[in-house]
Amino acid sequence: MTLTFPNRSRSYDKAGQRVRFIGHDGMFEVPFFVETDALRTVATGEADYLAAFDAARATIYDVAREIYGNARRTIYVLTAADFR
């Protein structure tokens, strides 16, 4: 199956300093996180991180698909190194 992102919702995980979003592989939900450092903005809070995520959504989804295709895990955490 192909990894898709039919649900555009995302949320900020303050404790983990990351944005959470969900992918779908068929009927399976695949949890993803993108670290705030990977969003490359001068963000100061939740609204800034979520706006940066929204602005880079297509790129984030492309990187998530690539990472997902390379190895199966329980959760995926995208870091700044994944976007180079």
NUFI-796661 format. One record per residue (C-alpha): z, x, y; residue in three letters; residue number from 1. Coordinates in steps of 0.001 Angstrom, whole numbers, plus 500000, padded with zeros to 6 digits. Example, Ala and Ser with C-alpha at 12.3 -4.5 7.8 and 13.67 -1.06 7.14 Angstrom:
# NUFI-796661
REC:507800:512300:495500:ala:1;
REC:507140:513670:498940:ser:2;
This chain:
# NUFI-796661
REC:500000:500000:500000:met:1;
REC:499588:500946:503614:thr:2;
REC:502520:501291:505961:leu:3;
REC:502351:498661:508697:thr:4;
REC:504502:497692:511668:phe:5;
REC:504135:493919:512063:pro:6;
REC:507482:493534:513818:asn:7;
REC:507477:495246:517225:arg:8;
REC:511248:495096:517613:ser:9;
REC:513259:498267:518019:arg:10;
REC:516852:498989:518897:ser:11;
REC:518844:501850:520339:tyr:12;
REC:521467:503519:518146:asp:13;
REC:523842:505033:520692:lys:14;
REC:526035:506773:518100:ala:15;
REC:523032:508446:516489:gly:16;
REC:521156:509037:519769:gln:17;
REC:517982:507528:518322:arg:18;
REC:515747:504463:518362:val:19;
REC:515488:502411:515180:arg:20;
REC:512369:500573:514043:phe:21;
REC:511095:499118:510773:ile:22;
REC:507864:499659:508876:gly:23;
REC:506614:497624:505937:his:24;
REC:504960:498810:502753:asp:25;
REC:503927:495571:501133:gly:26;
REC:507117:493586:500739:met:27;
REC:509391:496606:501223:phe:28;
REC:511083:497371:504545:glu:29;
REC:511072:501044:505470:val:30;
REC:513685:502076:508074:pro:31;
REC:512707:504666:510658:phe:32;
REC:514552:506390:513477:phe:33;
REC:513094:508515:516256:val:34;
REC:515516:510922:517912:glu:35;
REC:515838:510592:521668:thr:36;
REC:514853:514268:522090:asp:37;
REC:511445:513392:520629:ala:38;
REC:510791:510829:523351:leu:39;
REC:510315:513608:525956:arg:40;
REC:511577:511758:528982:thr:41;
REC:514295:512183:531499:val:42;
REC:516120:509251:530009:ala:43;
REC:519640:508370:530979:thr:44;
REC:520353:505367:528830:gly:45;
REC:519263:502722:526376:glu:46;
REC:516655:501051:528616:ala:47;
REC:514961:504409:529321:asp:48;
REC:514802:505349:525643:tyr:49;
REC:513389:501967:524667:leu:50;
REC:510788:502147:527460:ala:51;
REC:509783:505647:526311:ala:52;
REC:509477:504351:522744:phe:53;
REC:507271:501474:523921:asp:54;
REC:505040:503839:525912:ala:55;
REC:504542:506107:522893:ala:56;
REC:504509:503375:520229:arg:57;
REC:500996:504098:518867:ala:58;
REC:501724:507816:518500:thr:59;
REC:505136:507135:516941:ile:60;
REC:503548:504788:514392:tyr:61;
REC:500879:507387:513543:asp:62;
REC:503524:510070:512978:val:63;
REC:505640:507634:510931:ala:64;
REC:502647:506870:508681:arg:65;
REC:501993:510577:508177:glu:66;
REC:505630:511376:507349:ile:67;
REC:505851:508356:505042:tyr:68;
REC:502714:509416:503175:gly:69;
REC:504104:512900:502505:asn:70;
REC:507354:511924:500771:ala:71;
REC:509296:508817:499825:arg:72;
REC:512813:508629:501242:arg:73;
REC:515458:505998:501857:thr:74;
REC:515222:506424:505641:ile:75;
REC:512999:508480:507885:tyr:76;
REC:514167:510313:511008:val:77;
REC:511394:511506:513307:leu:78;
REC:512279:514552:515392:thr:79;
REC:510551:516358:518255:ala:80;
REC:509079:518818:515709:ala:81;
REC:507192:515946:514047:asp:82;
REC:505225:515324:517259:phe:83;
REC:503856:518858:517716:arg:84;
